Every structure is written in C-alpha cells, then in structure tokens.
Amino acid sequence: MMKQALEGICIVDLSRLLPGPYCSMLLADLGAEVIKVEDPHLGDPTRWTPPQTHDTGIVFLNLNRNKRSLTLNLKDPRGVAIFHRLAERADVILETFRPGVMDRLGIGYKAIAAINPQIVYCSLTGYGQSGPYRDRSGHDLNYISLAGILGLTTDQEGRPTIPGTQIADLAGAMAATIAILAALLARQRLGHGQYIDVAMTDVAVSLLTVAAASAFAGHPLPVGGRFELNGRFPFFNIYETSDGGFVSLGALEPKFWQEFCRVVGRADWLDKQFVSDQEREHLFAELRQLFRSKSRREWQEIFADADACCEPVLSLDEAFSHPQVQHRQMIVDVPEPGRGTVRHLASPLKLSETPPSIRTPAPQLGQHTLTILHELGYTEAECQELKQAGVI
C-alpha cells in the first residue's frame, strides 16, 4: 500500500540556502526521494550558518531532512557525466542558479530533456528566465521591494519595515512546489515532462490580490499607503496594551465588529466601523486608549470566548508553545545522530491517507555519494578514482 503521496518520485535538488531547499523539503516530507547535489568542498552554505548545533547550522538541519547528499564537481566533465546518468532516472530537477548557468554546465533543460523526455525541470529564481532583470542579483528583501509589498509594510510614519519572515522566498518555494506537482500530474496526460520557470518576484506580485484591487479600481496606493487590510481602519489594526504588549484586532466583517463593541461595552461604536477622516482618527484614539487600559493577558481573557477576531501578538517562544500550535503538532523533536534531539517545524500539509513524515535527519556533506554512485552502476574502483580527482 502507498504510505506517502510522492513515493517513487525522484527529485534531484541543486538548490542552496532557503527557497529551493524549502520546496524540496515539502516534497521530501511527502515521500519523494530527494538527492541533494552539493559542492564537494563547502556544500550548502547553510551548513555553516549560525545558530549551530554540533558545528552544523540549525537552518540546514530543518530544511534538509529526508534528503540524501551527493557531492559533485559540476565543473568537471566527469561530474557532468555522473549528473546525466542521475538525470536519466530522475522525475524532477530543481535548481536556483542564475539564468544560463545550467546551460553553460551542460545540464540545462534541453540537455537533460534529450536524455530523459519525462523530466520535470524547475528553475526557481529571483526574476525569472526573461526580462530586463533576468541576470540581476537579489534577495527576498529586494523582491518584495520591487513587487510593492514592502511599500505597504510600513510603520505609523510610513517607513518600510522588514517583515519577520522571507515572504518572496517562501511563497516562491511553495509556488514551485505547486508547479512541480502540477507538471507531474500533466506528465501522465502529455506523455512527457516540461520546463517550469518560477520567479520569486512574480510570486510576490501575485500575493497582492487585495491591494491590487484598490489600484485597479483607480485608487493607487503610494509607499505607506493604507487600505482595509494594512491599517487604514481601526477595526483591523494592532494596539499596545498597558504592559507593553500588543493585540491584533481583525474585526473585518460587521458581525465581528458588533461582537467586539458588545464585549467592550461600546454600543456607540456599532455604526462607526467604516467612518472616515477626522471621525476615523477619533475612533483610532479611543481604541488606543481602550487597549492601553488593560494588560495583554487581561485582554486575552476578556476575548477568550468572544467571536471578535482579537488575539495577542506572541513571541516565537509563546507561539511555539500555544495550545493550537501544539495540538496541530507543528513543533516536533527529531533525533539527530551525534546531536541528540533537534527541534523542527513540521509540515503544514495534513493528508488523511498519505501524511507527510520526517523519516531521516539532514545528511552530512556527501554522506550518500558512494551509495548513489553504486546505484548508478559505478564500481568501487571508479568511485575511488573520482574521489582522488576531486570530482566527488
């Protein structure tokens, strides 16, 4: 019986750092065999990035569970030959290099599709394979800057603030995951694989659904601009409490605003949810004064049984120990040989018949190189020659 959704699917992952490894981690958790191809000397830079446990970066440990590590010098023709042999049996290739790099190495889509027409080949990059920014360097902060997200993520003075997580990187990884799964499904009907071009800036732009509606309707939003869901109104905002904590109020629908007004005993606010100009600023001031009258814990208790969309702003430690997060088993402890137990964020994908799982810890650099080469038909003597030549 199938135990996991992607059993039998082989993914060759050339990516490093965050976006690509997050994508392949999601697929590995679902049962795919993921072979992580790394540079023989340094490997994925997150291996050495602090914070560390036993000389290995914890980010690396979290992102690379359920994977095998193959070290390969792709600048050597013998390394390329090994990759071609690996690609013959693969279902998916995932890479995050700048456009053109894979072609120069001789392992681009056309070269691999000629070897294996069934291949699903996904390139996940900052700006995509075309356009004036095709070859430009960038990181998450740059992508959300150009997409317009950062201009709408501002403080009260309208100054952009860095989000607490990597929006374009992780959303891009999820988009790549969806595209890979869609291409695998389409392969059953087409009879062959295809090329996938995912740009993290494209994905960031696509996340602007609500804000874009305002712009498309003729109401452009400048940097620091406000609309319904980023602080324009008092009913959808963040307020400081008497102890220096914060609460989020998300009473968007009228029924939630009505419940909020009932709980705080302010029936005179019922018809003021969408007030504008000076009246709105006056309501803001009253709400700020209201929330400063009690501590965060007191507000949490007051709204514990209320249907008003009011919740405390938690620290990471508080979030990880929250009863809802614990019940959903989103924080798990994974045994790591030589490292004791390492805490992981679990997969958010909950499947009733083929659930994701953490089966193996993140691999050591090149841990599975010889095993994989033997699977590809290389003899022990050939492996030793490749090792001495620095190919593996």
PyMOL commands that set and color helices and strands:
alter all, ss='L'
color gray80, all
select helices_A, chain A and resi 19-29+45-47+58-63+77-89+101-105+109-115+140-147+150-152+167-190+200-206+209-216+254-264+267-272+277-291+296-302+316-320+323-327+369-375+380-388
alter helices_A, ss='H'
color red, helices_A
select strands_A, chain A and resi 10-13+33-38+52-53+56-57+67-71+92-95+120-125+195-199+236-240+246-250+310-312+331-336+340-345
alter strands_A, ss='S'
color yellow, strands_A
deselect
rebuild
show_as cartoon
